[in-house]
């Protein structure tokens, strides 16, 4: 991706407006085109006269996050940010495809498992696992912010709207943020950003003293999104955080006569649309206690994901060719040992998730590279490179969950080439 430009070389006359995508009192979003390169872009215009100081600060945080995530697969790319006397402008790449909410609507109100898992759920979980390894928590995962392009270049998704994203190595995750319908239980009971400010200011506290949450909040949102896409029904609807918390506990803690959570009997009886594997996946993502909730990395090992992995990977010919070429350049002398799957919840400090070039028969419940000759060497080479990258990333962000640090994680450029192509395996970190 091209590096994002600073405000010094920006001009709104550089872009030809094509059509309005969204208008509000505070900003407009236009589909536009760069007059010089003919590149399609999205131009977001924020009117200064209507911008509060908090909105301006939020916008600056989003731009900073997108700059830091430049070139990361599955993240909308910032092209340029500039301003004039009247407005602030953000120029983003215009991604192909449609939002997940549009994809659901165009498919009769819900998606089949055979479409959702390989085309949306697998690439989205891979993107989240990558972001979380970098210390970034999105906090706004929902269908409207998930751009799907299954028929473009092997398929995939692109996440947009990083206005609430936080790098937990740089800032504390202690305030309520996100859409109520997709908000995790541990986020619902947090104060708003304004309330946090007043608590810190008037009580002489530091932000580190307030209760924190982590990237598992995104996993909850992923579970809600998955339920909605498969059934056409939002599982949790309430007007206030307190009502939402009560509803979540009720639907997940209380069981019907068959021993299933009420969640699967609700929504007009649409629970029958969920396979056994889908229910299991949802229960791992929608654990009320984040300690028991699986990480995004761990969910990649789930049978629902693994059963559709060959279908997902068969749509990645270009990425597979690139991975094979990279593997051919490096031939390690010794293969790496396989480990059994980590305990439920994942994220342990003793192992990292590393990719392998092509799926093979399951080993200990996981997909492994078991070939010989060129295929086996390629798989091991990609796994070696990814394990080293993941270890570097984990070292940079490993201590963030215990508190807030001002040290930012370094960029992990080598990771991006293989994350959206390869299947996960566990390797030890020494």
N, C-alpha and C positions, 0 to 999 in steps of 0.2 A: 504494500500500500504506500501511496505517496505520503511524505511527512506532512503533518498539518501545518498550515501557514499561520503566521502571527497576524495581529491586527494591522501591521504596518503596510502590507501589500494588498489589503482587501478593498473591494469596491462593489456595491450592489449592482452597478451597471454591468459588471462582468457576467451576470447571470440573467438569462432569459426566462421569465416566468411562464409556466405552461398551464398549470391548473392548481387550484386550492385543494389541499388535502384535509386541512382542519383550520378552523377559525375560533378564537375565543377573545374575551375582553383583553387578555394580557399578551397574546401572541398569535401569529399566523404561521402555518406550515404549508409551504408551496413545493410542488414538483417543479423543478427548474432544470436548466441546461447551461453548462459553461460555454459561453460564446466562443472562447478560444479553442478549447479541446473537444467541444460537443459532448462532453461527459455528462450523463444524467446525474443530478444531485437532488438533495432535499435541502431547501433553504428555510430555516426557522428565524423568524423576525420577532424580537421582543421590544415593545415600545417603552422607552425609558421613563416617560411621564407616568406610566402605570405600574412600574416595577418598584416593589418594596425592597428595603435593604436585605431582608431575608431571602427574597426571590433572587436578587442579584448574587448573593453569596451562594445560593444553591446552584445557580447557573455556572458560576466560576468553579464550583466543585465538580460538576458534571464535565466541564471542558477539561479540567485537570485529569479526571479519571480516564477520559477517552484518549487524551494524549499519552498517558501511561500505558494504555492498552492498545496502542497503535500496532497494527499488524497481527493481532491475536485473532485466530479463526473464530467465527461465530459472534464477533462483537462488531457492531456498526462502527464504521471508520470515520473519524473526524477529518475533514478536508481543510477547513479554514474557519477562523473566528475573527470577526472584526466589528467595528462599530463606527457610527457617525454621530452627529449631534442629537439625532432623534431616536435611534434604535441600536440594539445589539443584534448581530447576525451570527448564526451558527450554520455552517455548511457541512452536510453529511453526505456520505455515499448513498445513492439510491439503490436499494437492494431489489433483486427480482422477487417474484412471488407475491404472496398475500399474507396478511396476519392469520394467526391460528383461528381467531374468532371468525374471520371471513371464510376460512377453509372449512370450518365446522358448519357454518350456515349454508355454504354451497354444496354440502354433502348430505343434506337432508336433516341437519340438526345434531348430528353426532358422527364420529369417525369409527370405523371398524378397527379392531385390534391390529389386523394385518396391515392397515394403512398407518395408523398412529405410531406404532412402535418403531418400525424401521425408518419412517420418513420424518418423524418429529421427536419421539421420546428418546431414542438412542442419541441422535446428534445433540439434542438439548442437554441431556445428562452429561455428555462428554464436555460440552462447553462449560457447564456449571462446575464439573470436576476440575477443569483447567483454571477457571477463575478462582475457585476455592484454594487451590494449591498456591496461587499467587497472593492469597490473602484477601481477595476481593469478594464482598458479599453484595449481591445486586439489590435485594430487598423490594423489587417491584416485578417479580416473576408473575406473569399472567398472560392469557392468550393474546390480548391486544399488543403486548410488547414482544411477541414472538413472531418473527417473519419467517414464513416457511417457503422453501423453494425446492420441492422434491424432484422436479423435472429439470432443474438447472445444474449442469456440471456435476452430476452425481448426487444431487440432493443436499439437504442440510437445513439449518436454521440460523438466523441472525437475531441476537438480542439487541433491543433498542431501549431507550430511556434509562440512562444511568444517573438520573437526577438524585436518586436516593442511595446510590452505590457508595460503599465505604471500604477502604482498605483497612482491615483491622490491625495492621501493624502501624498505622498512622493515626487512627481515630478510634474512640471507644464506641462500641455498639450498645448504647444504653437508652435509646429513645424509641418511641413508637413511630414506625414508618411503613409505608406500603398501603395497598388496598385492603380494606377490612375483610373482604371475602376470601382473600388468599393469605391472611396474616396468621403466623404461627402463634400458639398459645403463649409462649414465653415473650413474644413481642406485644401481645395484647395488653399485658399488665404493666408495661413500661410507660413512663410519662412522655408527653410530647417534647419536642426539642425546646420549646419555650419554657416548659415546666422544668426541664433539666437545667436550663440556664438560671432560672430563679432559685432552684435548690442549691446550686453551686454558689451563686452570688450571695444569697441571704443566710445560708446555713454554714458558710465557711467550709464547704466540702470541696473535694476534688472529684473530677469525673470518674477517676479510677475506683472511688469508693461506692459508686452506684452499681447495682446488679447489671451484669453484662449478658449478652447472648452471642451467638456465633453464626457460622454459615449454615447450620442445620435449619435456620429459618427459611432459607431458599429451598431446602429439600421439602419442607412442608408445603410450600407454594407449588412445587413441582407435583406433589401428590394431588393437591386440589385441582390443578390444571388437568392432570391425567384423568381423574374421575369425571370432570366436566366434559372432556373431549370424548370419552368412551360412552357416556350415558346421555349427554345433552342436557345435563342438569347440574346446577351448582350445588355442592353438598352442604354448604354453610351460608345461610343468609340471616343477617341480623342488622339492627340499626345502631347498636352501640358496642364498644369493646366488651363491656360486662355481659351483655346478652349473647355476644358471639362466643365468649369463653364458656358460658353455661351450655350453649348449644353444642359446642365441640365435645365437651365432657359427656353430655347426654348421648349423643349419637355414636361415640366411640367406646364408652365405658359400659353402657347397658346392652345386654344381649337378648336376642329373640329366642324362641323355643328351640331353634336349631343350633344355638350357640354362636350365631354370627352377630356382629355389631349392628345396631339399629341403622347405621349409615347405609348398609346394603339393602335394607328393607324400605328405606325412605325414597324420596324422589319419584313418587308415583309407581313404586314397584319396579323401577328400572334396574335394580340390582342384578336381575337375571341376565343382563347384558354383559356382565363381567365374568370372565373365565376364572378358574381357580387360581391360575398364576397371576392374573391381574389383581384379584383380591389380596393375594399375598403381598404383591408389590405395594399396593396402596396402604396396607397395614404397616409395612416397614417405613414408608414415607410419612405416614400420618400418626406416628406415635406422639401422644400428648407430652411425654417427657422427652426432651431433646437428647438426653443421655442414651435412651433406648432407640432413638431414631437413627436409621442408617445414614451414612454420608453419601454424597453423590458417587464417589469412587466405589463404595460398597454396593450401591444399587446396580452398578454395571455388571456385577457378578450374579445378579438375580436371574432365576430361570426365565422370567418373562423377557428380559433383555437378551439373554444368551440364545433363546429359541429363535429369535428373529435376527441374530447377528449375521449369519451367512447372507440373508436377504439384504440387510443394510450394506454389508461390505461388497456384495456383488455389484452394487451401484456406484462403486468408487474406483473405476478403472484408472482414471488419471492419477488419483492419489496413491493407489497401489503401485503403479509404475514408478512414481517418484520415490516411494519408500524402498522398492526393490533396488533402484539405482543407487540410493544412498547406502543400502546394506552391502551392495557389491563392492563398494569402495573400502569397506572395513571388514576384516575377517578375524574375529577374536580366536585365540587359541583354545580357550576353554569355555564350554557352555555354562550357563548360570543355573543353580538348583531351583526347583520349584518348591513353593511352600503351600501348605494347605490354606484355604480361605481364612481371613482374619475373623475374629469374633464379631458378633452382631454389633453394628454401629460404626465399625471401621475407624480409620483415622488414628490407629495406634502408632506409637513412635518407632516401633521396631521394623516396620515394613513400608514400602511405597508401592503404588500401582504403576507398572510399566507395561507398555504395549508390545504386541507381537504382530508380525506382518500379515499372517493369514490364519484363519480359524482352522483347527484340526479337531480330532476326537477329544471329548472331555477327559481331563485328568484331575482326579480328586474333586469332581464337580465343577471344574473350570476348563476353559478352552486353552489348549496349549499348542505350541509349535513342535510337532513331533516328527517332522519330515527329515530326510537325509539329503546330503549333497547341497545344491544351490539353495533349495527352499529352506532347509534347516539353518544354513549359515545366514541367510538373509533375515530369518526371524530372530535369531540370536543377536545379530548385529543391531537391528532396530531396537530390540529390548535393552541391550547394553547402553545405547545412546540415551534412550528414554529414561532408564533407571538413574543414570548419572544426572540428567537434567532434573528429574523429580527430586532427587536427593538434595541438589542445590537449592531448589525452590523450597523444599520442606525445611532446610536449615535456616533459610531467610525468614520464614514465617512461623516457625515451630513454637515460639514462646508467646505468640500473640493472644492465645485464648486466656492466659492467666492474667493479663492486664493490657494496658495500652502502651505502645512504644512509639517513639518518634523516628525509628529507623525504618526506611522503606525497603521492601523486598526488591532485589535486582531484577532486571528484565530477563526473561527466559526465552530467548528467540528460537533456540533449537527445538523446543518442545512443540511449537505450533505446527510443524510439518507433519507430525505423525498422530497427533491427538485425535483428529476426526476420522482416522482411517483404521486404527489398530485396536485389537481386542485387549482387555486388561488382564494382567497376570501379576502375582505378588513376588517381589524379590527382596532379599534382605538388604538393609543399609548398615554398613559397618562404620 
